[in-house]
Amino acid sequence: MKFSGNNPSGCNCLALRQAARRVTQVYDVFLAPSGLRATQYSILARLKRRGPMTINALAGELVMDRTTLGRNILPLRRDGLIAVVKGSADRRSRQVRLTPAGAARVGEALVGWRQAQARFERTFGAARAKALRTLAQDVTLSDLVADLAVRASA
């Protein structure tokens, strides 16, 4: 489809955001028995895979604004699923780590996550789902935003 500046249905941003909201709704339904939402699961699962990390590093890995991450970790901290402690290398930094309760909750939520994954792949096919993930990763890793920073500072 050729881009048309007057056609909102041709907007890549809108299409991706709508799709992301729909997929998030599906994952939220399957994760609900664990008491987690999709974003919370992503945070906990990343900490389980990678171990403790600074808030800035976690925000960067999740491609999330630091302020947004801060709002998302509040209930996880309140529920004892994560702990925010002073950094080991730099005492001025704050590090997020998974607690034993958080690790257990990720394990419980994994059942729902697998169901959501299977539902998505049944609906769209494994090959299309893989192609979508590949394209999404390409967009995430691209330097699409890098030239905008240069342009904004000019």
VMD Tcl script that builds the backbone (N, CA, C; Angstrom):
set m [mol new atoms 462]
animate dup $m
set s [atomselect $m all]
$s set {name element resname resid chain x y z} {
  {N N MET 1 A 0.845 -1.173 0.000}
  {CA C MET 1 A 0.000 0.000 0.000}
  {C C MET 1 A 0.887 1.231 0.000}
  {N N LYS 2 A 0.612 2.156 -0.865}
  {CA C LYS 2 A 1.363 3.398 -0.946}
  {C C LYS 2 A 0.883 4.336 0.151}
  {N N PHE 3 A 1.831 5.043 0.755}
  {CA C PHE 3 A 1.485 5.982 1.817}
  {C C PHE 3 A 0.668 7.140 1.270}
  {N N SER 4 A -0.379 7.457 1.962}
  {CA C SER 4 A -1.189 8.617 1.613}
  {C C SER 4 A -1.298 9.484 2.854}
  {N N GLY 5 A -0.790 10.683 2.766}
  {CA C GLY 5 A -0.782 11.588 3.911}
  {C C GLY 5 A -2.163 11.925 4.429}
  {N N ASN 6 A -3.195 11.705 3.629}
  {CA C ASN 6 A -4.554 12.033 4.057}
  {C C ASN 6 A -5.363 10.814 4.449}
  {N N ASN 7 A -4.727 9.648 4.540}
  {CA C ASN 7 A -5.459 8.418 4.805}
  {C C ASN 7 A -5.009 7.799 6.129}
  {N N PRO 8 A -5.770 8.030 7.217}
  {CA C PRO 8 A -5.375 7.469 8.511}
  {C C PRO 8 A -5.251 5.942 8.502}
  {N N SER 9 A -5.985 5.257 7.615}
  {CA C SER 9 A -5.890 3.796 7.591}
  {C C SER 9 A -4.533 3.337 7.055}
  {N N GLY 10 A -3.778 4.231 6.454}
  {CA C GLY 10 A -2.441 3.907 5.977}
  {C C GLY 10 A -1.357 4.259 6.985}
  {N N CYS 11 A -1.741 4.630 8.193}
  {CA C CYS 11 A -0.778 5.052 9.214}
  {C C CYS 11 A -0.175 3.828 9.908}
  {N N ASN 12 A 1.123 3.656 9.755}
  {CA C ASN 12 A 1.821 2.534 10.376}
  {C C ASN 12 A 1.707 2.577 11.897}
  {N N CYS 13 A 1.856 3.762 12.464}
  {CA C CYS 13 A 1.798 3.901 13.921}
  {C C CYS 13 A 0.437 3.469 14.456}
  {N N LEU 14 A -0.631 3.960 13.846}
  {CA C LEU 14 A -1.976 3.605 14.294}
  {C C LEU 14 A -2.211 2.098 14.170}
  {N N ALA 15 A -1.841 1.536 13.032}
  {CA C ALA 15 A -2.054 0.098 12.815}
  {C C ALA 15 A -1.305 -0.729 13.852}
  {N N LEU 16 A -0.051 -0.373 14.130}
  {CA C LEU 16 A 0.738 -1.129 15.110}
  {C C LEU 16 A 0.178 -0.962 16.515}
  {N N ARG 17 A -0.222 0.249 16.863}
  {CA C ARG 17 A -0.760 0.479 18.207}
  {C C ARG 17 A -2.079 -0.268 18.408}
  {N N GLN 18 A -2.939 -0.264 17.389}
  {CA C GLN 18 A -4.198 -1.004 17.505}
  {C C GLN 18 A -3.937 -2.502 17.643}
  {N N ALA 19 A -3.039 -3.016 16.825}
  {CA C ALA 19 A -2.710 -4.443 16.912}
  {C C ALA 19 A -2.109 -4.775 18.275}
  {N N ALA 20 A -1.226 -3.921 18.758}
  {CA C ALA 20 A -0.601 -4.158 20.066}
  {C C ALA 20 A -1.642 -4.159 21.181}
  {N N ARG 21 A -2.599 -3.241 21.110}
  {CA C ARG 21 A -3.654 -3.222 22.135}
  {C C ARG 21 A -4.499 -4.492 22.079}
  {N N ARG 22 A -4.825 -4.960 20.871}
  {CA C ARG 22 A -5.641 -6.165 20.730}
  {C C ARG 22 A -4.883 -7.385 21.271}
  {N N VAL 23 A -3.636 -7.519 20.909}
  {CA C VAL 23 A -2.839 -8.653 21.377}
  {C C VAL 23 A -2.675 -8.584 22.895}
  {N N THR 24 A -2.459 -7.393 23.415}
  {CA C THR 24 A -2.347 -7.229 24.866}
  {C C THR 24 A -3.626 -7.674 25.564}
  {N N GLN 25 A -4.778 -7.355 24.978}
  {CA C GLN 25 A -6.055 -7.789 25.565}
  {C C GLN 25 A -6.125 -9.314 25.659}
  {N N VAL 26 A -5.666 -9.987 24.614}
  {CA C VAL 26 A -5.683 -11.459 24.611}
  {C C VAL 26 A -4.780 -11.999 25.722}
  {N N TYR 27 A -3.565 -11.481 25.801}
  {CA C TYR 27 A -2.638 -11.952 26.831}
  {C C TYR 27 A -3.158 -11.643 28.226}
  {N N ASP 28 A -3.773 -10.465 28.391}
  {CA C ASP 28 A -4.325 -10.119 29.704}
  {C C ASP 28 A -5.386 -11.120 30.146}
  {N N VAL 29 A -6.229 -11.569 29.219}
  {CA C VAL 29 A -7.268 -12.548 29.552}
  {C C VAL 29 A -6.627 -13.851 30.044}
  {N N PHE 30 A -5.626 -14.333 29.326}
  {CA C PHE 30 A -5.000 -15.599 29.700}
  {C C PHE 30 A -4.123 -15.480 30.946}
  {N N LEU 31 A -3.583 -14.292 31.203}
  {CA C LEU 31 A -2.739 -14.089 32.386}
  {C C LEU 31 A -3.555 -13.757 33.634}
  {N N ALA 32 A -4.811 -13.392 33.469}
  {CA C ALA 32 A -5.645 -12.950 34.588}
  {C C ALA 32 A -5.645 -13.901 35.786}
  {N N PRO 33 A -5.705 -15.227 35.591}
  {CA C PRO 33 A -5.697 -16.100 36.767}
  {C C PRO 33 A -4.447 -15.947 37.641}
  {N N SER 34 A -3.346 -15.488 37.048}
  {CA C SER 34 A -2.109 -15.301 37.822}
  {C C SER 34 A -2.096 -13.961 38.548}
  {N N GLY 35 A -3.072 -13.089 38.235}
  {CA C GLY 35 A -3.100 -11.773 38.850}
  {C C GLY 35 A -2.169 -10.770 38.181}
  {N N LEU 36 A -1.624 -11.135 37.042}
  {CA C LEU 36 A -0.708 -10.244 36.323}
  {C C LEU 36 A -1.333 -9.771 35.018}
  {N N ARG 37 A -0.907 -8.601 34.595}
  {CA C ARG 37 A -1.240 -8.100 33.266}
  {C C ARG 37 A -0.034 -8.361 32.375}
  {N N ALA 38 A -0.220 -8.217 31.080}
  {CA C ALA 38 A 0.840 -8.543 30.123}
  {C C ALA 38 A 2.119 -7.737 30.384}
  {N N THR 39 A 1.973 -6.460 30.658}
  {CA C THR 39 A 3.152 -5.633 30.909}
  {C C THR 39 A 3.881 -6.086 32.164}
  {N N GLN 40 A 3.140 -6.413 33.203}
  {CA C GLN 40 A 3.754 -6.877 34.445}
  {C C GLN 40 A 4.475 -8.205 34.225}
  {N N TYR 41 A 3.836 -9.093 33.467}
  {CA C TYR 41 A 4.471 -10.373 33.155}
  {C C TYR 41 A 5.783 -10.140 32.406}
  {N N SER 42 A 5.774 -9.233 31.448}
  {CA C SER 42 A 6.986 -8.942 30.674}
  {C C SER 42 A 8.119 -8.467 31.573}
  {N N ILE 43 A 7.802 -7.618 32.519}
  {CA C ILE 43 A 8.819 -7.110 33.446}
  {C C ILE 43 A 9.391 -8.250 34.280}
  {N N LEU 44 A 8.503 -9.044 34.882}
  {CA C LEU 44 A 8.961 -10.146 35.738}
  {C C LEU 44 A 9.736 -11.192 34.941}
  {N N ALA 45 A 9.232 -11.534 33.761}
  {CA C ALA 45 A 9.906 -12.546 32.938}
  {C C ALA 45 A 11.288 -12.066 32.518}
  {N N ARG 46 A 11.426 -10.783 32.191}
  {CA C ARG 46 A 12.731 -10.242 31.807}
  {C C ARG 46 A 13.704 -10.311 32.978}
  {N N LEU 47 A 13.236 -9.970 34.171}
  {CA C LEU 47 A 14.097 -10.052 35.354}
  {C C LEU 47 A 14.485 -11.491 35.658}
  {N N LYS 48 A 13.563 -12.422 35.433}
  {CA C LYS 48 A 13.885 -13.830 35.673}
  {C C LYS 48 A 14.968 -14.302 34.700}
  {N N ARG 49 A 14.862 -13.900 33.437}
  {CA C ARG 49 A 15.855 -14.300 32.425}
  {C C ARG 49 A 17.193 -13.612 32.611}
  {N N ARG 50 A 17.167 -12.319 32.909}
  {CA C ARG 50 A 18.396 -11.524 32.901}
  {C C ARG 50 A 18.992 -11.268 34.271}
  {N N GLY 51 A 18.207 -11.450 35.323}
  {CA C GLY 51 A 18.701 -11.144 36.655}
  {C C GLY 51 A 18.502 -9.671 36.990}
  {N N PRO 52 A 18.990 -9.266 38.154}
  {CA C PRO 52 A 18.805 -7.878 38.579}
  {C C PRO 52 A 19.394 -6.903 37.560}
  {N N MET 53 A 18.720 -5.773 37.394}
  {CA C MET 53 A 19.211 -4.743 36.493}
  {C C MET 53 A 18.745 -3.377 36.960}
  {N N THR 54 A 19.457 -2.357 36.511}
  {CA C THR 54 A 19.053 -1.004 36.881}
  {C C THR 54 A 17.723 -0.676 36.211}
  {N N ILE 55 A 17.051 0.288 36.764}
  {CA C ILE 55 A 15.778 0.718 36.196}
  {C C ILE 55 A 15.986 1.215 34.763}
  {N N ASN 56 A 17.069 1.958 34.539}
  {CA C ASN 56 A 17.333 2.452 33.182}
  {C C ASN 56 A 17.583 1.310 32.212}
  {N N ALA 57 A 18.346 0.311 32.624}
  {CA C ALA 57 A 18.630 -0.827 31.743}
  {C C ALA 57 A 17.349 -1.607 31.453}
  {N N LEU 58 A 16.528 -1.813 32.472}
  {CA C LEU 58 A 15.269 -2.539 32.280}
  {C C LEU 58 A 14.346 -1.768 31.344}
  {N N ALA 59 A 14.244 -0.476 31.538}
  {CA C ALA 59 A 13.414 0.356 30.661}
  {C C ALA 59 A 13.927 0.260 29.221}
  {N N GLY 60 A 15.238 0.296 29.044}
  {CA C GLY 60 A 15.814 0.194 27.712}
  {C C GLY 60 A 15.518 -1.138 27.054}
  {N N GLU 61 A 15.643 -2.215 27.800}
  {CA C GLU 61 A 15.380 -3.546 27.244}
  {C C GLU 61 A 13.916 -3.734 26.873}
  {N N LEU 62 A 13.034 -3.108 27.626}
  {CA C LEU 62 A 11.604 -3.230 27.360}
  {C C LEU 62 A 11.114 -2.157 26.376}
  {N N VAL 63 A 12.024 -1.296 25.937}
  {CA C VAL 63 A 11.698 -0.167 25.058}
  {C C VAL 63 A 10.532 0.612 25.675}
  {N N MET 64 A 10.760 0.996 26.914}
  {CA C MET 64 A 9.735 1.666 27.701}
  {C C MET 64 A 10.343 2.909 28.329}
  {N N ASP 65 A 9.592 3.963 28.383}
  {CA C ASP 65 A 10.019 5.181 29.058}
  {C C ASP 65 A 10.248 4.862 30.537}
  {N N ARG 66 A 11.279 5.452 31.125}
  {CA C ARG 66 A 11.623 5.180 32.531}
  {C C ARG 66 A 10.453 5.520 33.457}
  {N N THR 67 A 9.751 6.606 33.164}
  {CA C THR 67 A 8.605 7.008 33.985}
  {C C THR 67 A 7.480 5.982 33.894}
  {N N THR 68 A 7.219 5.495 32.703}
  {CA C THR 68 A 6.186 4.480 32.510}
  {C C THR 68 A 6.566 3.202 33.247}
  {N N LEU 69 A 7.833 2.813 33.136}
  {CA C LEU 69 A 8.289 1.632 33.878}
  {C C LEU 69 A 8.089 1.840 35.370}
  {N N GLY 70 A 8.413 3.026 35.845}
  {CA C GLY 70 A 8.230 3.321 37.269}
  {C C GLY 70 A 6.796 3.107 37.727}
  {N N ARG 71 A 5.831 3.539 36.915}
  {CA C ARG 71 A 4.411 3.328 37.253}
  {C C ARG 71 A 4.055 1.847 37.222}
  {N N ASN 72 A 4.651 1.112 36.277}
  {CA C ASN 72 A 4.320 -0.302 36.134}
  {C C ASN 72 A 4.934 -1.173 37.230}
  {N N ILE 73 A 6.035 -0.731 37.807}
  {CA C ILE 73 A 6.648 -1.567 38.851}
  {C C ILE 73 A 6.065 -1.299 40.242}
  {N N LEU 74 A 5.329 -0.208 40.387}
  {CA C LEU 74 A 4.753 0.098 41.709}
  {C C LEU 74 A 3.914 -1.049 42.267}
  {N N PRO 75 A 2.930 -1.582 41.523}
  {CA C PRO 75 A 2.147 -2.684 42.101}
  {C C PRO 75 A 2.970 -3.959 42.291}
  {N N LEU 76 A 3.965 -4.177 41.442}
  {CA C LEU 76 A 4.815 -5.362 41.596}
  {C C LEU 76 A 5.642 -5.264 42.880}
  {N N ARG 77 A 6.086 -4.057 43.164}
  {CA C ARG 77 A 6.850 -3.824 44.397}
  {C C ARG 77 A 5.929 -3.945 45.612}
  {N N ARG 78 A 4.754 -3.325 45.514}
  {CA C ARG 78 A 3.773 -3.363 46.605}
  {C C ARG 78 A 3.404 -4.805 46.963}
  {N N ASP 79 A 3.269 -5.661 45.927}
  {CA C ASP 79 A 2.887 -7.050 46.140}
  {C C ASP 79 A 4.067 -7.956 46.478}
  {N N GLY 80 A 5.251 -7.387 46.600}
  {CA C GLY 80 A 6.423 -8.163 46.991}
  {C C GLY 80 A 6.985 -9.048 45.882}
  {N N LEU 81 A 6.658 -8.744 44.627}
  {CA C LEU 81 A 7.141 -9.560 43.510}
  {C C LEU 81 A 8.509 -9.104 43.012}
  {N N ILE 82 A 8.820 -7.838 43.274}
  {CA C ILE 82 A 10.147 -7.297 42.956}
  {C C ILE 82 A 10.630 -6.487 44.146}
  {N N ALA 83 A 11.915 -6.246 44.172}
  {CA C ALA 83 A 12.502 -5.339 45.155}
  {C C ALA 83 A 13.339 -4.336 44.387}
  {N N VAL 84 A 13.311 -3.095 44.836}
  {CA C VAL 84 A 14.148 -2.048 44.254}
  {C C VAL 84 A 15.164 -1.676 45.316}
  {N N VAL 85 A 16.424 -1.939 44.991}
  {CA C VAL 85 A 17.509 -1.743 45.954}
  {C C VAL 85 A 18.592 -0.860 45.345}
  {N N LYS 86 A 19.495 -0.399 46.171}
  {CA C LYS 86 A 20.623 0.375 45.661}
  {C C LYS 86 A 21.484 -0.528 44.798}
  {N N GLY 87 A 22.013 0.046 43.725}
  {CA C GLY 87 A 22.846 -0.711 42.804}
  {C C GLY 87 A 24.114 -1.217 43.469}
  {N N SER 88 A 24.593 -2.367 43.024}
  {CA C SER 88 A 25.794 -2.937 43.621}
  {C C SER 88 A 27.051 -2.221 43.130}
  {N N ALA 89 A 27.070 -1.812 41.871}
  {CA C ALA 89 A 28.252 -1.143 41.319}
  {C C ALA 89 A 28.231 0.354 41.634}
  {N N ASP 90 A 27.078 0.965 41.498}
  {CA C ASP 90 A 26.924 2.393 41.741}
  {C C ASP 90 A 25.810 2.566 42.758}
  {N N ARG 91 A 26.172 2.932 43.967}
  {CA C ARG 91 A 25.194 3.026 45.055}
  {C C ARG 91 A 24.141 4.105 44.798}
  {N N ARG 92 A 24.397 5.014 43.829}
  {CA C ARG 92 A 23.410 6.047 43.519}
  {C C ARG 92 A 22.311 5.501 42.607}
  {N N SER 93 A 22.614 4.424 41.885}
  {CA C SER 93 A 21.610 3.848 40.981}
  {C C SER 93 A 20.683 2.926 41.760}
  {N N ARG 94 A 19.552 2.649 41.154}
  {CA C ARG 94 A 18.590 1.742 41.786}
  {C C ARG 94 A 18.452 0.522 40.896}
  {N N GLN 95 A 18.468 -0.625 41.518}
  {CA C GLN 95 A 18.427 -1.885 40.800}
  {C C GLN 95 A 17.125 -2.621 41.134}
  {N N VAL 96 A 16.547 -3.234 40.119}
  {CA C VAL 96 A 15.308 -3.987 40.294}
  {C C VAL 96 A 15.673 -5.461 40.286}
  {N N ARG 97 A 15.156 -6.189 41.263}
  {CA C ARG 97 A 15.421 -7.634 41.282}
  {C C ARG 97 A 14.126 -8.379 41.592}
  {N N LEU 98 A 14.056 -9.577 41.062}
  {CA C LEU 98 A 12.910 -10.451 41.275}
  {C C LEU 98 A 13.015 -11.079 42.660}
  {N N THR 99 A 11.928 -11.097 43.387}
  {CA C THR 99 A 11.910 -11.764 44.689}
  {C C THR 99 A 11.506 -13.227 44.481}
  {N N PRO 100 A 11.678 -14.064 45.488}
  {CA C PRO 100 A 11.186 -15.443 45.357}
  {C C PRO 100 A 9.687 -15.504 45.034}
  {N N ALA 101 A 8.905 -14.608 45.628}
  {CA C ALA 101 A 7.465 -14.571 45.321}
  {C C ALA 101 A 7.248 -14.182 43.856}
  {N N GLY 102 A 8.064 -13.280 43.337}
  {CA C GLY 102 A 7.967 -12.878 41.945}
  {C C GLY 102 A 8.318 -14.019 41.000}
  {N N ALA 103 A 9.360 -14.769 41.359}
  {CA C ALA 103 A 9.747 -15.924 40.532}
  {C C ALA 103 A 8.630 -16.963 40.517}
  {N N ALA 104 A 8.001 -17.169 41.662}
  {CA C ALA 104 A 6.891 -18.124 41.731}
  {C C ALA 104 A 5.713 -17.642 40.877}
  {N N ARG 105 A 5.433 -16.337 40.914}
  {CA C ARG 105 A 4.313 -15.794 40.146}
  {C C ARG 105 A 4.568 -15.909 38.644}
  {N N VAL 106 A 5.812 -15.691 38.227}
  {CA C VAL 106 A 6.149 -15.859 36.807}
  {C C VAL 106 A 5.891 -17.302 36.396}
  {N N GLY 107 A 6.263 -18.242 37.261}
  {CA C GLY 107 A 6.015 -19.655 36.969}
  {C C GLY 107 A 4.537 -19.956 36.808}
  {N N GLU 108 A 3.718 -19.383 37.684}
  {CA C GLU 108 A 2.269 -19.573 37.587}
  {C C GLU 108 A 1.725 -18.948 36.298}
  {N N ALA 109 A 2.209 -17.757 35.976}
  {CA C ALA 109 A 1.716 -17.023 34.816}
  {C C ALA 109 A 2.161 -17.647 33.496}
  {N N LEU 110 A 3.218 -18.427 33.529}
  {CA C LEU 110 A 3.733 -19.046 32.309}
  {C C LEU 110 A 2.675 -19.916 31.633}
  {N N VAL 111 A 1.819 -20.530 32.415}
  {CA C VAL 111 A 0.735 -21.353 31.854}
  {C C VAL 111 A -0.171 -20.485 30.970}
  {N N GLY 112 A -0.599 -19.347 31.491}
  {CA C GLY 112 A -1.453 -18.440 30.731}
  {C C GLY 112 A -0.733 -17.852 29.533}
  {N N TRP 113 A 0.545 -17.530 29.703}
  {CA C TRP 113 A 1.324 -16.982 28.595}
  {C C TRP 113 A 1.402 -17.998 27.453}
  {N N ARG 114 A 1.644 -19.260 27.791}
  {CA C ARG 114 A 1.702 -20.302 26.754}
  {C C ARG 114 A 0.354 -20.460 26.045}
  {N N GLN 115 A -0.725 -20.339 26.807}
  {CA C GLN 115 A -2.056 -20.426 26.195}
  {C C GLN 115 A -2.299 -19.260 25.237}
  {N N ALA 116 A -1.883 -18.058 25.639}
  {CA C ALA 116 A -2.036 -16.885 24.775}
  {C C ALA 116 A -1.195 -17.038 23.505}
  {N N GLN 117 A 0.022 -17.530 23.663}
  {CA C GLN 117 A 0.891 -17.764 22.503}
  {C C GLN 117 A 0.224 -18.749 21.538}
  {N N ALA 118 A -0.292 -19.845 22.102}
  {CA C ALA 118 A -0.932 -20.872 21.263}
  {C C ALA 118 A -2.166 -20.314 20.569}
  {N N ARG 119 A -2.937 -19.503 21.267}
  {CA C ARG 119 A -4.143 -18.904 20.680}
  {C C ARG 119 A -3.768 -18.008 19.505}
  {N N PHE 120 A -2.741 -17.204 19.688}
  {CA C PHE 120 A -2.298 -16.309 18.619}
  {C C PHE 120 A -1.842 -17.125 17.408}
  {N N GLU 121 A -1.061 -18.157 17.650}
  {CA C GLU 121 A -0.539 -18.961 16.541}
  {C C GLU 121 A -1.635 -19.780 15.863}
  {N N ARG 122 A -2.633 -20.226 16.612}
  {CA C ARG 122 A -3.767 -20.918 15.981}
  {C C ARG 122 A -4.539 -19.969 15.081}
  {N N THR 123 A -4.664 -18.738 15.521}
  {CA C THR 123 A -5.432 -17.748 14.776}
  {C C THR 123 A -4.704 -17.277 13.516}
  {N N PHE 124 A -3.401 -17.047 13.615}
  {CA C PHE 124 A -2.662 -16.452 12.500}
  {C C PHE 124 A -1.653 -17.388 11.846}
  {N N GLY 125 A -1.428 -18.548 12.459}
  {CA C GLY 125 A -0.461 -19.485 11.898}
  {C C GLY 125 A 0.934 -19.243 12.458}
  {N N ALA 126 A 1.670 -20.331 12.648}
  {CA C ALA 126 A 3.004 -20.243 13.250}
  {C C ALA 126 A 3.962 -19.450 12.365}
  {N N ALA 127 A 3.881 -19.651 11.060}
  {CA C ALA 127 A 4.804 -18.952 10.153}
  {C C ALA 127 A 4.544 -17.444 10.162}
  {N N ARG 128 A 3.281 -17.051 10.118}
  {CA C ARG 128 A 2.960 -15.620 10.140}
  {C C ARG 128 A 3.319 -14.998 11.485}
  {N N ALA 129 A 3.088 -15.745 12.572}
  {CA C ALA 129 A 3.442 -15.235 13.897}
  {C C ALA 129 A 4.951 -15.016 13.994}
  {N N LYS 130 A 5.722 -15.964 13.478}
  {CA C LYS 130 A 7.180 -15.822 13.500}
  {C C LYS 130 A 7.613 -14.639 12.634}
  {N N ALA 131 A 7.008 -14.490 11.461}
  {CA C ALA 131 A 7.335 -13.361 10.579}
  {C C ALA 131 A 6.995 -12.035 11.262}
  {N N LEU 132 A 5.887 -11.995 11.976}
  {CA C LEU 132 A 5.499 -10.787 12.696}
  {C C LEU 132 A 6.520 -10.458 13.780}
  {N N ARG 133 A 6.923 -11.464 14.558}
  {CA C ARG 133 A 7.930 -11.238 15.601}
  {C C ARG 133 A 9.239 -10.740 14.989}
  {N N THR 134 A 9.633 -11.327 13.867}
  {CA C THR 134 A 10.867 -10.907 13.205}
  {C C THR 134 A 10.776 -9.449 12.764}
  {N N LEU 135 A 9.664 -9.083 12.130}
  {CA C LEU 135 A 9.479 -7.698 11.706}
  {C C LEU 135 A 9.464 -6.759 12.909}
  {N N ALA 136 A 8.765 -7.142 13.966}
  {CA C ALA 136 A 8.693 -6.310 15.167}
  {C C ALA 136 A 10.084 -6.140 15.782}
  {N N GLN 137 A 10.871 -7.210 15.826}
  {CA C GLN 137 A 12.240 -7.107 16.348}
  {C C GLN 137 A 13.099 -6.222 15.461}
  {N N ASP 138 A 12.922 -6.324 14.154}
  {CA C ASP 138 A 13.660 -5.455 13.224}
  {C C ASP 138 A 13.336 -3.986 13.481}
  {N N VAL 139 A 12.057 -3.694 13.680}
  {CA C VAL 139 A 11.648 -2.316 13.967}
  {C C VAL 139 A 12.255 -1.863 15.290}
  {N N THR 140 A 12.194 -2.719 16.297}
  {CA C THR 140 A 12.720 -2.383 17.617}
  {C C THR 140 A 14.220 -2.111 17.574}
  {N N LEU 141 A 14.950 -2.915 16.821}
  {CA C LEU 141 A 16.408 -2.789 16.766}
  {C C LEU 141 A 16.896 -1.790 15.726}
  {N N SER 142 A 15.990 -1.257 14.932}
  {CA C SER 142 A 16.392 -0.340 13.860}
  {C C SER 142 A 16.871 0.987 14.434}
  {N N ASP 143 A 17.509 1.754 13.584}
  {CA C ASP 143 A 17.919 3.099 13.976}
  {C C ASP 143 A 16.891 4.129 13.517}
  {N N LEU 144 A 15.654 3.699 13.433}
  {CA C LEU 144 A 14.546 4.542 12.992}
  {C C LEU 144 A 14.473 5.844 13.778}
  {N N VAL 145 A 14.751 5.786 15.075}
  {CA C VAL 145 A 14.650 6.959 15.930}
  {C C VAL 145 A 15.963 7.739 15.969}
  {N N ALA 146 A 17.082 7.091 15.674}
  {CA C ALA 146 A 18.390 7.734 15.805}
  {C C ALA 146 A 18.491 9.016 14.996}
  {N N ASP 147 A 18.071 8.993 13.749}
  {CA C ASP 147 A 18.184 10.196 12.926}
  {C C ASP 147 A 17.215 11.286 13.388}
  {N N LEU 148 A 16.154 10.906 14.104}
  {CA C LEU 148 A 15.231 11.917 14.619}
  {C C LEU 148 A 15.885 12.724 15.731}
  {N N ALA 149 A 16.718 12.070 16.552}
  {CA C ALA 149 A 17.425 12.771 17.619}
  {C C ALA 149 A 18.375 13.803 17.025}
  {N N VAL 150 A 19.045 13.427 15.947}
  {CA C VAL 150 A 19.956 14.351 15.277}
  {C C VAL 150 A 19.162 15.513 14.692}
  {N N ARG 151 A 18.047 15.205 14.054}
  {CA C ARG 151 A 17.207 16.228 13.439}
  {C C ARG 151 A 16.659 17.183 14.493}
  {N N ALA 152 A 16.262 16.665 15.657}
  {CA C ALA 152 A 15.691 17.501 16.720}
  {C C ALA 152 A 16.733 18.442 17.309}
  {N N SER 153 A 17.994 18.028 17.320}
  {CA C SER 153 A 19.029 18.879 17.909}
  {C C SER 153 A 19.567 19.906 16.920}
  {N N ALA 154 A 19.192 19.774 15.658}
  {CA C ALA 154 A 19.694 20.722 14.625}
  {C C ALA 154 A 18.923 22.008 14.619}
}
mol reanalyze $m
mol bondsrecalc $m
mol representation Tube
mol addrep $m
